[in-house]
């Protein structure tokens, strides 16, 4: 499950592959062996993309808000959870990689074929609920940043929708992936902000000593953090992205590295946001409750100055939101396409796959219109993440069942690995559901 050895080569037997064999462009020069030494790295770079893309989308506006609220309300008490979730996130998303590579089919398509259309639509229904909540959160973040910088909501949302439609309607999978990865790099600004916040080691040790499990608000945020890290649309997206990119069995190890690296980076960003708000607001022992983008910006960037702080925060939030919108709306288009049978690939021109691009456009435009017409929706984000946690038994249950039954024998979950995965998913789902339900203000 954790075999992450880099492959010695990446290639294809047929010459019509979507993945470019980057190593073929490396000439091995006599006497220095440089080409041979670079081949594993080139192989990894050729495959890199789906894992990074889905993990950058994982650190979306709702996740940033959840981490910021966690630090503001409970200091560093929820910091260990961010690191405990790294291996869970990896093993879950690694299964989607394996399923996509060895079956050549998306998640919804496999559920439909194995368990029937009824269960397939149940799964896609959960996906749709998670995506609607996520996209509303993303656009509310973009609108909030626009208002923070003095840009009217209608203008910021219109610009975002125009950009998102142009990126997907005019591009292949590879182009969309490159643009999304470039946008996601802005999220790394949160790491710099955390360093500038100068967290105190003494306060960190004191907060970690006795987590307040007896508090309903703390348990609710535990569920929100779990739901902010493992989301239904991530499973649908990465499996379909692996298929659309054309990854094959010889790419498996590099794809695992892609997923592992993304799992670490996304949780470092979450930890950075939590640490920053804990360092600036957590000392007030839960006195602060963040509910607007402006409040979060003020909490995250006090040491950068107002102008630089707003710019850095705005770029990071908008980058995260745009990546997440691309990923979630494509997950919707892929998931519904896998259930209905319409063409669902970015390699198809819009004239060839009108329903696929139509679903993407409706998801993007519809969410933006909802945010434009509604009041500030930041308070909705924690509820969306808790909903994700409540959906985990369904989502992870299907994932484990498929990995145990449809994969080739040598890659199928079985024996100790199967029961370890069952235990991991059961504990994660159980904690998420219990904390979500017990932490609600009924």
N, C-alpha and C positions, 0 to 999 in steps of 0.2 A: 504493500500500500504506500510505503514511503520511499520506494526506489526512485531516486532522482538523478541517477548517473547520466551525464550528458552523452548524447549519441555521437558516434564518430562520423556520421554522415547523414545528410538528409537528401533524398532524391526520389525519383519516381521512375517506374519502368516504362511508362507510355509516352512521355514527352509532351503530354497535353495537360499536365498538372497545373492547378491554380497556384500552388505554393512554388515560389521561385527557388531553385536550388542555388543558394548563395555560394556554396562551396565550389561550384563549377567555375566561378569567376576567379578563384584563387589559384594562381599558377605557383607550383612548388619550384622554387629556384634552387638549382644545384648548390649544395654546400651549406645552406643555412637552415633548411627545413622549416622556414617560416610559414609556408602555406599549410603544411601538415599540422603545425601547432595551432593555426587559426581556424582550422576546419570545424572543430566542435563549437566554437563561438559563432561562426558563420551559420552553422546548422541551427543553433538556437535562435539567432536573429531572424532567420527565414521563417521559423514557425511562430515566433513571438507575436502576440496580438490578441487573440480571444480572451486569454486569462488576464492580461493587463487591462483590457478594455472593460471587462465585466467587474474587475476589482476597483477600477477607478470610478465606475458607476456606483459601486457599492458605497463609496464614501460620498454620497449625494447630500442634497440639502437636508433631508430628514435625518440622516445619520449625523451630520454636523450639528444640527440643532439638538439631537438626543445627547451627543457627547458633551456639548456645551452646557445643557441643562444638568447633566450628571455632575459635572465639575462644579457648577454654581451651587447646586443644592446639597451635594454630599462630599465636596472636596475630592480627595484622591481615593475614596472608598471603592469606587467602581473601576479604578484603573487596572487591577489584576484581571478583571473579566475581559478586558480588551485583548490581553495576551493569551488568556486561556482559550479564546475563540479562534486563534490563528490556526491550530491544527484541525479544529472542527471544520472551519471554513475550507481548508485545503482538501480534506478527505471527501467532503461533500462535492465540491466542484470538480475534483479529480475523477469522480465517478461519471460526471457528465461528459468529461473529455473521453473517457474510455467508451462510453455508450455511443457517442457521436462517431468516434474513429472506427469502431468495429461493427457498427450497424449501418452507418451512413444515413441515419434517420434522426429526426428531431424527437424531443421528449414527448410531445403530445401524440405524435404519430405512433410511437412505440406503445404508449398506454392504450391507444385506440385499438391497435392490432392485437395486443396481448389480452386486454381486459374488456374490450368492447367500447362502442361509442358512448354509452351512458357514463362510464367512469372517465372516459376521455373528456367529455364535456364538464364533468364535475371538476376535474383537474384544471381545465382551461377557465372555468368559472372562478376558481380561486386565484388563478393567474390574473384574470381581468380585474378582480377586486383589488389585488395588490398593485397593479399597474395604474389604475385610476387614482388611488391614493398617492402613489409615488409621483406621478406626473403633475398632479395638482401641487404637491409639495415643491417640485422643481420650479415650476413657473411662479409660484408664490415667492420663492427665493430670488428669482430673476427680477420680479416686480419690486421686491423689497430693496434689492441692491440699486435698481434704477431710481427709486424714490430717495434712497440714501444719498445718491449722487445728483439729485435734482432733476431726474428724467421722469416725465409722466409715465404712469403704468401702461397706458395704451401704446405709447411709442416703444418702450423697452420690450413689451410682449410681442408687438408686431415685428420688430427687428429680429427677435429670437425665432419666431415662427418662420419668417422668410429665410433665414439662414439655415434652419433645420430642414426645411423642405428642399432647398437647393442642394444641400450636402448629399442627401439620400437619392433624390430624383435624378441627379446628374452624375452619380458615381457608382463604381463597382464596389464589391465588398472591400477590396484592398484600399481603395481611396477613402471610403468611409472609415475604415479602421485607422488609417494614418491620421486623419483629421481628428478623430476622437482621442487618440493617444496624445496628440499635440495639445488639445484642450485640457486633457487630464493632468498634464504636467503642472498646470497652475495650482493644483491642489497641494503640491509640495511646499507652497508658501506657508502653509499651516505649521510645518516643521520649524521654519525660521521664526515664526511668531512665538512658538513654544519656547525656543531657546532665549528669545528676548524677554520672556516673562519671568525668568530666573526663579523657578520653583524651589521651595525650601525643603531640604532633605528631612529635617526634623518633623515638619508638618506632614510630609508623605508617610513617614514611619508611623506616626501617631494615628493617622486616618486608616491605615491598613490593619492596625492591631485589632480593631473590634468593629466589623461591618454591622450596620444597624438593620439586621434582617427583620427585627420586630416591627419596623416602620413600614406601613403599607406603601407610602410614596417611594421608598427605596426599592421595594420589590417590584413596583410598577416600572421603575426605570431599569431594573435588571431585565425584565421582559422586553422593554423597548430597545435596549442595547442588543439583546439576542436577535430581535426582529430586524434591527438595523444592519446586522452583519450577514444573516442568512435569509435571503428573500426569495420567494417563489420565482420571480422573473429572471433571477440570475441563472437558475438551473435550465430554464427554457432557452435563454439567450445563448449561453456558452455552448450547449450541445448543438444548437442550430448553427452557431457561428463556426464551430469546428467542421461541420458538414459543408457549409457554404464556402469555407476557405479551402476545402479539399484535402484536409489532413488525413493521413493514412497510418497504418500500424507502425511504420518505421519512424514516424514523427512523435510517437507516444512519449518517449522520455523527455524530449525537448518541450512538448506541450505541458508535461508535468512541472517542469522547471518554470515555465511561463506562469502557471497557476500558483506555484509555491511562492515565487517572487511577488506576485500580485497580492497574495494573502498577507504577506508580511508588510508590504508597503501600505496597504489600505488600513491595517490596524495600527500602524505607526502614526498615520494621519489622524485616526480617531483618538488615539492616546494623546497626540499633540494638542488637539482641541480641548480634550478633557483637562489636561495638565494646565493649559493656559487659563481656562476659566476657574479652575481650582486655585491657581496661584493668585488670581486677581480678585475673585469673588468668594471662593470657598471658605476663606477665613471668617466670613460673616455667618457661618453655620446655618446655611439654608435660608438666609434672609432674602436673597435675591431669587426671583423667578423670571427667567428670560422668556419673553413672549413675542418679540419683534426682531426683525433683522438688524435694526438700528442698535438695540440693546446688545445683541450678540457681537456686533462689530465693535462697540465700545468696550466690551469685556475682553475681546480677543486682541485688540490692538492698542492698549493704552501706552505702551512704551515706544510705539513707532511714530507718535504724533498724529494729529487728526487727519491731515491730508494723505500722508503716506499710508496710514493705517486703513483708511477707507478704500484707497486704491488697491492695496494688497488683498484686503478682505474681499473686495468686490470681484477682483480677478479670480480668486480662489473659489468663491461661491458660484460665480457664473460658469467657470470652467467645469466644476463638478456637476452643476445642473444640466449643462448642455450635453455632456457625456451621458448622464443618466437618462435624459430624455431620448437620446438616440437609441440607447440600449433597451429601455423599457418599451418604447413604441415599436422597435423592431421585434422584440420578444412577443408583443401582441400580434403583429402581422405574421410572424412565423408560426406561433401557436395556433391561431385561428386557421391559417393555411393548412397546417398539418391535420386539422380536424375536418376541414371542408374539402380539401383536395385541390384548391386552386394553386396555381404556380406561386411559389414562395421563395424566391432567391434574388439576391442583389445582383446576380449575374444576368438576370432577365431585364430587358428594357421595360420601362413603364407600359409601353404599348403591348408587350407580351404578358405582363403580369399586372393588369390594372387593379385587381382586387387587393393584391399585396401592397402596392404603393398607396391605394386608396385607404386601406385600414391604417397605414402609417400616418397619412395626412390627416385623417379624421381624428386619430388619437392626439396628434400634436395640436391641431387647430382647436379641437373641442376643449382640451384641458386649458389652453390659453384663454379661450372665451370665458370659461367658468371662473378663472382667477380674475379676469378683467372686470367681471360683473359682481364679484363677491367681495366682502370685506377682507381684512387681513386673515390669512389662513394658516399662519405659523403655528397657532395652538393646535391645529389638526395633526401636526406631524408626529407627535408622540403616540397618538391614537393609531395612526397608520402603522408605525413600527410595532406596536403591541399586536395589532391585527396580524402582521406578518408572523409573529411568534405563535399566535393561536393557530395559524395555518400549517405550522411545521409538521405535526403528525401526518397530515395528508401528503404534504410535499415530499418529506423524507421517506415516508412509508413506500410510496410508489418508486422512488429512486432506488432504494435498497432492493425491493422486489425485482425491478428490472435488471439491476446489476447481478442479482443472484440467478436469473433465469434466461436472459437473452444473450448474454455475452458468450464468446467462444470459451470452451472449457478451461483453457489455460489462463484466462483473464477474468473468469467468473468469481464472484464472492462466494467463498465456501470455507468450511472448517473454522479455524480460529479467527481468520480475517472477517468472515461473515458475522460471527458473534461479537467481535470487537466493534464492527460497524453498527450492528444492531444496538449494542449497549451505548455507543456514542450518540447515536441519533435519538434513542429513547431518553437518555439523561438530558440531552439538550432540549428536546421537545417538552419533556416533563417539567423541567425547570421553567422554560418559557411560558408554558400554559399555566402552571401553578402561580408563578409570580404575576402574570398578567391578570388572571381572574381574582387572585387574593388582593392585588394592589388597586383594583378598580374602586372608584368611589360610587358604590351602588346607591 
